[in-house]
Amino acid sequence: MKAVFNVAITKPEGGIRFARKETEIDFVPVAGMEVEDSVWDRPVEVVSVCYGIESKELFIDLKKHTAKNLQDQKSLLKMYRDHGWEAREE
């Protein structure tokens, strides 16, 4: 089943960006579960899971990542892109 993982990357002065990664999985994650990816040093918590009836996809929100400032946020977005995630700075 297709799964779309989303993580919000925020910064203290405001402004939110998102990174997303699509993949095939053979299970349905639940809130509280942790998932691993090469972008992180340790597993990240699943916050919510939604099934799109029409799209037949799982949308999985992960615990947000808080950047220190704008430059840190840009660095984090680049790190996600370097690990195969879609992440835009716009």
C-alpha positions in Angstrom: 0.0 0.0 0.0 1.3 3.5 -0.8 2.2 5.6 2.2 3.1 9.3 2.3 5.2 10.3 5.3 5.1 14.0 6.3 7.2 15.9 8.7 6.8 19.6 9.6 10.0 21.6 10.0 9.2 24.7 12.1 11.3 27.5 13.5 10.8 29.7 16.6 10.2 33.0 14.7 7.4 31.3 12.7 7.3 29.7 9.3 6.7 26.1 8.6 8.0 23.9 5.8 7.2 20.2 5.1 9.2 17.2 3.9 7.5 14.2 2.5 8.4 10.8 1.4 6.3 8.3 -0.5 6.9 4.6 -0.2 5.2 1.2 -0.3 4.5 -0.5 3.1 2.7 -3.7 4.0 1.3 -2.6 7.4 -0.7 0.3 8.8 1.2 2.4 11.3 -0.5 3.7 14.4 0.0 6.8 16.5 2.8 6.3 19.0 4.7 3.9 16.8 8.2 4.9 15.7 9.7 4.7 12.2 13.2 4.7 11.0 14.8 6.4 7.9 18.4 7.2 6.9 17.7 10.9 7.5 17.5 10.5 11.3 19.9 9.3 13.9 17.1 7.6 15.8 13.5 6.6 15.1 10.8 9.3 14.9 7.3 9.1 16.4 4.2 8.7 14.3 1.7 11.4 15.4 -1.3 10.5 13.2 -2.4 8.3 10.4 -5.2 9.0 7.9 -6.4 6.7 5.1 -7.5 8.4 1.9 -10.5 6.5 0.6 -10.4 7.8 -2.9 -6.6 7.9 -3.3 -6.2 4.6 -1.4 -3.1 6.0 0.3 -2.0 6.3 3.9 -1.0 9.8 5.1 1.3 9.6 8.0 2.3 12.6 10.1 5.5 12.4 12.0 6.6 14.4 15.1 7.6 17.9 14.0 11.3 18.9 13.7 12.0 22.3 15.2 14.9 24.3 13.7 16.9 26.9 15.6 16.4 29.6 13.0 15.9 30.1 9.2 19.4 28.9 8.3 19.0 25.8 10.3 15.6 25.2 8.7 17.2 25.4 5.3 19.9 23.0 6.3 17.4 20.5 7.6 15.4 20.7 4.4 18.5 20.1 2.4 19.3 17.1 4.6 15.9 15.7 4.0 16.3 16.1 0.2 19.7 14.5 0.4 18.0 11.4 1.8 15.3 11.1 -0.9 12.6 13.2 0.6 10.7 16.0 -1.2 11.3 19.2 0.7 10.8 22.8 -0.7 12.1 26.0 0.9 9.3 28.0 -0.7 
